[in-house]
Amino acid sequence: MIGMDLNHCQIVEKSLAGKRAVDEKTLASLEILTERLERLRKLDKSFANIEFSSAVERLKGRKNKVAVG
């Protein structure tokens, strides 16, 4: 499980750094990480103020544009 989490983080990190294309795998990994953060927030209030970086938020916005366009 931890290995898979790390893989999703690495995929998003490499996409943000320009080392790999932003593709469906990147967006799927980002969605998985978003869902896991939401679960953590529901489990423990100490995670309530944890947020993704502004670069990740821009990537999430790009996902929405791709889905619509």
N, C-alpha and C positions, 0 to 999 in steps of 0.2 A: 504494500500500500504506500509506504513512504517513497519507494522508488518511483511509483507512478506519479505521486504528487510532485516530486522533484522534476520528472520529465515534463509535466505541464508547465511548471515554473520556467524550466530551461527553454521550452518552445517559445513562450511569451517573451522571455528575456532576449533570446536571439533575434526574434522578430523586431523588438524595440530597438536593438542595437544595429539592425540592418544586416545581420549575419545570415538571415533566412527570410524568405518572402512571407508577407502576411497573407496567409491562405486559410482555407477552411479548417485545417488542423490548428492553426494559431487561434482562430476564433472559437473553436470548440474547446480548446484548453482554457482560454479566457473565461468561457461560460462555466466550465467545471470549477475553476478557481473562485469565480464569483459566487456560485452556489455554495461552495464549502465555507467561504467567509460568512455568508448569510446564516448558515447552520451554526457556526461558532458564535455569532452574535446572539442567536436565539438561546444557545446553551449557557452562555455566561456573559453578563453585562460588562465584564472587563474588556471584551472585544468590541464594544459598541462604538468606540471612536477610532477603530482601525479602518483605514481607507487605503485604496490603491493609489499609486502615484498619479500625478497629472498626466504623465505619458500613457499610462494604462487607461486612464479615463478617456483620453483622446482616441486611443485604439478602440475602446468600447463604442465611442461615438461613430467611428468609422464602420464598425460592424453594423450599426443601425442604418447607416447610409447604404451599405451594400445590400442589406435585406430589403430595403425599400426600393432601391434603384435597380 
